[in-house]
Amino acid sequence: MQTHLVMLVKDAAVFRSESTTMLRERLIEALGVEAVKTAPEDLAVYAFDAYTDGAPPSAVVLPASTRDVSAVVKIAREFGEPIVARGAGTGLCGGAVATAGGIVLSFARMNRILELDERNRRARVQPGVINLDLSRHVAASGLFYAPDPSSQKISTIGGNIATNAGGPHCLSYGTTVNHVLALEVVDHRGEVFTTSIDDAGYDLTAALVGSEGTLGVVTSAWLRLLAFPEAVRVWVAAFGDIDSASEAVSAIIGAGIVPTALEMMDSVITRAVEAAFAAGYPTDAGAVLLVEHAGVEEDVAAAETSIHAIVSQHGARSWRSARTAAERAALWAGRKGAAGATGRIAPNYYTQDVCVPRSRLPQALRAVESAAAENAVTVGNVFHAGDGNLHPLLMYDKRERKQVAAVVETGNAILQCAIDLGGTISGEHGIGWEKRDAMTRIYSTADLATMGRVRDVFDPARALNPEKIFPNGSRCPEVAPP
Ligand SMILES: Cc1cc2nc3c(=O)[nH]c(=O)nc-3n(C[C@H](O)[C@H](O)[C@H](O)COP(=O)(O)OP(=O)(O)OC[C@H]3O[C@@H](n4cnc5c(N)ncnc54)[C@H](O)[C@@H]3O)c2cc1C
């Protein structure tokens, strides 16, 4: 009996490797050898994102056109192989990583800005366009693309759309979903369909944004562009502690002022940022707020007066206004480079991403601190305070198992605390692989079943990024956390 079983397993392995060889041949035949990566060292490069290591896929394909994407999806369907779309791999929840075989569709070659419609302030782009490249490209026309994740120097529009990426300026401009006007998508059969927010009927554009590659593969998008504001001002307010800084955040929003951006960094982060970038933050403060307001000159001046008064009432020790564009840029470069700067503190960091109601920020930050202290983990806080979107960076050395376990424990405690405070399990990074089991903590069985039915309409065979978003502990391969 046992011998029989061993033979069966061997047969399955031979069949699998023969089938993988045939799959690769078909892909090469369809797209050419340059577009298909199969060498183990190439596949290994695509087996991770900024959160985790997954499994090497059966093949990595770099399409050059929508027609290529369509052909690849059709071939994948023939071979029963899943498709995992991939932008820059900066995702923080294991979304762009294959878990068992499959074809990774990398959009590195579909990175062109196809049309700029200045009159209507919109652009059509391929999914592999890097976020910041779009803003740079349209700057000469006095326009910019508002969603600005801190990863914007490298993350792609396709990845941003699939995760509904946010960023510091999304407090007033809205997240990616508010800036996508129309999509071209390849469905699970390899057929192309389009959506537009101008269409009557269901808003399929909104359904696709944030769907993490599980409903379709985005092959191009019309994006909304905004005109440069007349005036922009950036201020730094320094506080003795995190508590008073977070009280000030609640008070600013409570007063009906919505700055363009309202970010907070604690002392662990400002020191790391200053050591790395000398960006202009005070290193002796318990917490700093980075505040930006943009608009017509009178509004910006009025906002300055009001915000300055509120932070002073909440104990700000200092208030500085960036005097030049270069000073503003340096402050933002420091903020956006904060995660990288923690390399000075520990070789690895894990970013938790949770949201709490703004009024609960002080409690949430206290809970972060006590969870980290209980597990002896160094934590640095740098986050979109105006949105109540926390990003505690938990620092560790991944070679030390005990430290990894302590970080997992701390991350879970923070997640639970956000839920207990009436918040949610992800502010902007998505669910992906990492948080799929946590979905049951915020959604009922009926909620999840409804989402599952939506997924089944778009992708009944669950061929597009399977194993993501939905809880399924029973098929949980070992993925090194975090
Ligand atoms: C230092 C750092 C800072 C960050 N800051 C922010 C931040 O401020 N705000 C924020 O929201 N995120 C942030 N992130 C997370 C990450 O950058 C975003 O989630 C980003 O949108 C991912 O883009 P990407 O191109 O790297 O996508 P990937 O990581 O490659 O993929 C992300 C998801 O998108 C899917 N996908 C990719 N392309 C397509 C496509 N064409 N069609 C369908 N699905 C697709 C993938 O399958 C996957 O599920 C940060 C990450 C890092 C490392």
The ligand as an SDF file (V2000), in Angstrom:
LIG
                    3D

 53 58  0  0  0  0  0  0  0  0999 V2000
    8.7270   51.9350    2.3010 C   0  0  0  0  0  0  0  0  0  0  0  0
    7.2940   51.6840    1.9070 C   0  0  0  0  0  0  0  0  0  0  0  0
    6.3740   52.6940    2.0750 C   0  0  0  0  0  0  0  0  0  0  0  0
    5.0380   52.4870    1.7220 C   0  0  0  0  0  0  0  0  0  0  0  0
    4.1420   53.5080    1.8720 N   0  0  0  0  0  0  0  0  0  0  0  0
    2.8610   53.3240    1.5180 C   0  0  0  0  0  0  0  0  0  0  0  0
    1.9170   54.3890    1.6620 C   0  0  0  0  0  0  0  0  0  0  0  0
    2.2280   55.4940    2.1020 O   0  0  0  0  0  0  0  0  0  0  0  0
    0.6440   54.1300    1.2830 N   0  0  0  0  0  0  0  0  0  0  0  0
    0.2490   52.9180    0.7770 C   0  0  0  0  0  0  0  0  0  0  0  0
   -0.9260   52.7450    0.4380 O   0  0  0  0  0  0  0  0  0  0  0  0
    1.1260   51.9090    0.6450 N   0  0  0  0  0  0  0  0  0  0  0  0
    2.4050   52.0690    0.9890 C   0  0  0  0  0  0  0  0  0  0  0  0
    3.3010   51.0400    0.8430 N   0  0  0  0  0  0  0  0  0  0  0  0
    2.8360   49.7350    0.3360 C   0  0  0  0  0  0  0  0  0  0  0  0
    2.9680   49.5670   -1.2060 C   0  0  0  0  0  0  0  0  0  0  0  0
    3.9730   50.4010   -1.7190 O   0  0  0  0  0  0  0  0  0  0  0  0
    1.6260   49.8420   -1.8860 C   0  0  0  0  0  0  0  0  0  0  0  0
    0.7110   48.8330   -1.5110 O   0  0  0  0  0  0  0  0  0  0  0  0
    1.7100   49.9180   -3.4140 C   0  0  0  0  0  0  0  0  0  0  0  0
    0.4440   50.2990   -3.9110 O   0  0  0  0  0  0  0  0  0  0  0  0
    2.1280   48.6080   -4.0650 C   0  0  0  0  0  0  0  0  0  0  0  0
    2.5020   48.8920   -5.3970 O   0  0  0  0  0  0  0  0  0  0  0  0
    3.4600   47.8820   -6.2040 P   0  0  0  0  0  0  0  0  0  0  0  0
    3.5950   48.3790   -7.5890 O   0  0  0  0  0  0  0  0  0  0  0  0
    4.7030   47.6360   -5.4730 O   0  0  0  0  0  0  0  0  0  0  0  0
    2.5320   46.5770   -6.2110 O   0  0  0  0  0  0  0  0  0  0  0  0
    2.8950   45.0710   -5.8340 P   0  0  0  0  0  0  0  0  0  0  0  0
    3.4360   44.9780   -4.4620 O   0  0  0  0  0  0  0  0  0  0  0  0
    3.6850   44.4530   -6.9200 O   0  0  0  0  0  0  0  0  0  0  0  0
    1.4270   44.4430   -5.8510 O   0  0  0  0  0  0  0  0  0  0  0  0
    0.4750   44.8230   -4.8920 C   0  0  0  0  0  0  0  0  0  0  0  0
   -0.8700   44.1650   -5.2300 C   0  0  0  0  0  0  0  0  0  0  0  0
   -1.3420   44.6720   -6.4610 O   0  0  0  0  0  0  0  0  0  0  0  0
   -1.6470   43.6110   -7.3680 C   0  0  0  0  0  0  0  0  0  0  0  0
   -1.3480   44.1410   -8.7150 N   0  0  0  0  0  0  0  0  0  0  0  0
   -0.2100   44.7230   -9.1530 C   0  0  0  0  0  0  0  0  0  0  0  0
   -0.3410   45.1290  -10.4310 N   0  0  0  0  0  0  0  0  0  0  0  0
   -1.5970   44.7870  -10.8170 C   0  0  0  0  0  0  0  0  0  0  0  0
   -2.3320   44.9220  -12.0260 C   0  0  0  0  0  0  0  0  0  0  0  0
   -1.8160   45.4940  -13.1190 N   0  0  0  0  0  0  0  0  0  0  0  0
   -3.6030   44.4230  -12.0730 N   0  0  0  0  0  0  0  0  0  0  0  0
   -4.1700   43.8430  -10.9850 C   0  0  0  0  0  0  0  0  0  0  0  0
   -3.5050   43.6830   -9.8150 N   0  0  0  0  0  0  0  0  0  0  0  0
   -2.2460   44.1540   -9.7320 C   0  0  0  0  0  0  0  0  0  0  0  0
   -0.7450   42.4710   -6.9150 C   0  0  0  0  0  0  0  0  0  0  0  0
   -1.2570   41.2190   -7.3180 O   0  0  0  0  0  0  0  0  0  0  0  0
   -0.7930   42.6570   -5.4070 C   0  0  0  0  0  0  0  0  0  0  0  0
   -1.9600   42.0790   -4.8790 O   0  0  0  0  0  0  0  0  0  0  0  0
    4.6360   51.2260    1.1930 C   0  0  0  0  0  0  0  0  0  0  0  0
    5.5850   50.2180    1.0200 C   0  0  0  0  0  0  0  0  0  0  0  0
    6.9010   50.4340    1.3740 C   0  0  0  0  0  0  0  0  0  0  0  0
    7.8890   49.3250    1.1760 C   0  0  0  0  0  0  0  0  0  0  0  0
  1  2  1  0
  2  3  1  0
  2 52  2  0
  3  4  2  0
  4  5  1  0
  4 50  1  0
  5  6  2  0
  6  7  1  0
  6 13  1  0
  7  8  2  0
  7  9  1  0
  9 10  1  0
 10 11  2  0
 10 12  1  0
 12 13  2  0
 13 14  1  0
 14 15  1  0
 14 50  1  0
 15 16  1  0
 16 17  1  0
 16 18  1  0
 18 19  1  0
 18 20  1  0
 20 21  1  0
 20 22  1  0
 22 23  1  0
 23 24  1  0
 24 25  2  0
 24 26  1  0
 24 27  1  0
 27 28  1  0
 28 29  2  0
 28 30  1  0
 28 31  1  0
 31 32  1  0
 32 33  1  0
 33 34  1  0
 33 48  1  0
 34 35  1  0
 35 36  1  0
 35 46  1  0
 36 37  1  0
 36 45  1  0
 37 38  2  0
 38 39  1  0
 39 40  1  0
 39 45  2  0
 40 41  1  0
 40 42  2  0
 42 43  1  0
 43 44  2  0
 44 45  1  0
 46 47  1  0
 46 48  1  0
 48 49  1  0
 50 51  2  0
 51 52  1  0
 52 53  1  0
M  END
$$$$
